[in-house]
Amino acid sequence: MKSNGYDRKADDLGNIVGLEHVNITIPDQSTAVTFYVLGLGLTRDPYMNVGLNNMWVNVGGQQFHLPTRGTQKIPGYIGLVLSDLEALKRRLATVEPDLKGARFKWREAADHVAVTGPWGNRFRCHAPGPEFGDMTIGMPYVEFLTRPGTARSIGKFYKTVLQAPVVYKAGSARVKVGRNQSLIFTETDGRIPKFDGHHIAIYIANHSRAHEFLLRRDLIMEESNAHQYRFKDIVDPTTGEKAFELEHEVRSLYHPMVGRIMVNRNAGQTQRNYMPGQDAYYP
Ligand SMILES: [Fe+2]
């Protein structure tokens, strides 16, 4: 059979079909609005968690979940694709005075805008490009820093338990977790903070297979409901040794929120330059 030169593996997904949200607690919602909505230009979910206890912030088809209770930090980098980096830089400069005293800072890097949030989370904001497929706004990756010698075990876990395609480079494992989405685990000699309870949510196609593996090893931390469970220990599937901690909210494709349409606004709209009919942004 001829392939006509197409790389058929390029479109392969494993059992994980999408990374949907990153949940990090925040100590103060008004500062979070300034940073995530005004600075990054993202959109507060208008339907869910609209009060002061929690805020969902949409970035294309993904979300940040930001419950108001203390500070959590991803030990690494959250990758974002934003359609217009020039506009982003203007917005970041605009919020600087309001975020004075917080850990907020930003700078232009080689292929992205590097942003540190008010409580130390680090973001890499990229322009759309071939490495992100057709994503014009979204969360293409989260990169976690991990102990030396663990990337291979972490990769083996995702390959074995969730059948995810994994690409290894020296000291790192890139796990495909959806169309144009990855989790990256990069080894570092630097200090890695103790796991603080942040979580990610993924959708998986085969809900029982990973569950069986995790249940057998007593790794299920919560049986949330019929369509969701949680685990946090990433273990080497051969030795059982813990390689990393990251809470996963695992949802099946029968979860009621699967395929939920996320509202995204056109962050370029202003009263001064208002464009009728252009309020929404369709990723
Ligand atoms: Fe969650």
Residues whose N, C-alpha, C, O or C-beta is under 5 A from the ligand:
A	BS01	LIG	N23 A201 E249
